[in-house]
Amino acid sequence: MADIFYRLDNGTLVPLERQQAAIKGGAHGFIVMSMKSASEFPGAKSPVRFKNGEKLEFIVRSAVPVSAVDPNTFYCLRKLKSKRKTRELVMMSGHISPVGGSTTMTPAEGMVPVDFTKFGTSSLKMTAGGLAPGEYAVGHPYGPAVFCFGVD
């Protein structure tokens, strides 16, 4: 099936945790307000765990012909912020005061560099080397569904 990520481990495809993003927004403060919007995923940690320092390879069957476009425009690996009961990816933050305000869109928040190679006739292999301990998600940059895992 297209757009479903697996880890490639010694020739075996290992499924990752599939999650749907819940978009959360909020603001707080009195005279000076802070606000943020984030994609939030349930659970502080993914049940799918890998070891620190391992070279990780992921396989995804592309819905678009693999030679037609740059895969970095369709897929990405991001580090998530782990909270008490959730994992989040901040997409926008800002501050407002009586004298002005500003917001910052952060579409590249948490992105981790990866390499892509063709794998078979219609799939891609995404390679990430030596990820630091934490929670991660692979998928479309703005897609609601992602595939999560953790590194210990």
C-alpha positions in Angstrom: 0.0 0.0 0.0 1.2 3.5 -0.8 2.5 6.0 1.9 2.8 3.4 4.7 6.2 3.3 6.3 8.1 0.2 7.6 11.5 -0.2 9.1 13.8 -2.4 7.1 15.6 -4.7 9.6 17.8 -7.4 8.0 15.4 -7.9 5.1 12.3 -7.8 7.3 9.7 -5.1 7.2 8.8 -4.0 10.8 5.6 -2.0 11.1 5.7 1.4 12.8 3.0 3.0 15.1 0.4 4.7 12.9 -1.1 7.9 14.5 -3.5 10.6 13.4 -2.5 14.1 14.3 -4.9 16.2 16.5 -4.3 19.9 15.8 -4.3 21.8 19.1 -4.0 25.5 19.6 -3.9 27.7 22.6 -3.1 31.1 24.1 -2.3 32.3 27.6 -1.3 35.5 29.3 -2.8 38.7 30.4 -1.1 41.8 28.9 1.5 39.8 27.0 -0.1 36.8 25.3 1.8 33.7 24.1 0.2 31.3 21.6 1.0 28.1 19.8 -0.5 25.6 17.4 0.8 22.0 17.4 0.1 18.6 15.9 -0.4 16.3 18.9 -0.2 12.5 19.1 -1.5 10.4 22.0 0.9 8.7 24.4 4.2 10.1 25.8 6.2 7.3 24.0 5.7 5.1 21.0 5.5 1.4 21.7 7.8 0.8 18.7 11.4 1.3 20.0 14.8 1.1 18.4 18.3 1.3 19.9 20.4 4.5 20.1 23.1 4.8 17.4 21.5 2.3 15.0 21.4 3.2 11.3 17.7 3.2 10.6 16.2 2.4 7.1 12.6 2.9 6.3 10.7 1.7 3.3 7.7 3.4 1.8 5.8 2.7 -1.4 5.3 6.0 -3.2 2.0 6.9 -4.8 4.0 9.1 -7.2 6.5 7.5 -9.6 9.8 7.5 -7.7 11.8 9.1 -10.5 9.3 11.9 -11.0 10.0 14.1 -8.0 12.4 14.8 -5.1 11.2 12.5 -2.3 12.2 15.2 0.3 9.2 17.3 -0.9 6.8 14.4 -0.1 8.3 12.7 3.0 10.2 13.7 6.1 11.5 12.5 9.4 10.8 14.7 12.4 11.7 14.7 16.1 8.7 15.1 18.3 8.6 16.8 21.7 7.6 14.3 24.4 5.2 15.6 27.0 3.5 13.8 30.0 0.7 12.2 28.0 1.3 13.2 24.4 4.0 13.9 21.8 3.8 17.2 19.8 5.1 19.0 16.9 4.9 22.8 17.1 3.8 24.3 13.8 3.3 28.0 14.8 4.1 30.1 17.8 3.7 33.8 18.6 3.5 36.6 21.1 1.1 39.6 21.3 1.4 42.6 23.5 -0.3 46.1 23.5 2.5 47.4 21.3 2.5 44.7 18.7 2.8 41.0 18.0 4.5 38.4 15.9 3.9 34.9 14.8 6.4 32.3 13.5 5.4 29.5 11.3 7.8 26.6 11.7 7.2 24.1 8.9 10.7 22.7 9.3 10.4 22.2 13.1 12.1 19.0 14.2 13.1 17.9 10.7 16.0 15.4 10.6 18.2 15.1 7.5 17.6 11.8 5.6 18.8 10.2 2.4 16.5 8.6 -0.2 17.3 5.8 -2.7 15.1 3.8 -5.0 14.1 0.5 -3.5 12.5 -2.0 -6.0 10.3 -0.6 -8.7 7.9 1.7 -6.9 9.3 2.1 -3.4 11.8 4.4 -1.6 14.3 3.7 1.1 14.8 6.5 3.6 18.0 6.3 5.6 18.7 8.1 8.9 21.9 7.6 10.7 22.5 7.6 14.5 19.3 9.3 15.8 19.5 10.7 19.3 17.2 9.2 22.0 13.7 10.6 21.7 10.4 10.3 19.8 10.2 10.5 16.0 7.6 10.5 13.2 7.9 9.8 9.5 5.3 10.7 6.9 4.1 13.6 4.7 5.3 17.0 6.0 1.6 18.2 6.4 -0.2 14.9 6.4 -2.6 14.1 9.2 -1.3 10.4 9.4 2.3 9.7 10.6 4.2 6.6 11.6 5.9 6.9 15.0 8.8 5.2 16.8 11.1 5.9 19.6 14.9 5.7 20.1 16.3 4.6 23.5 
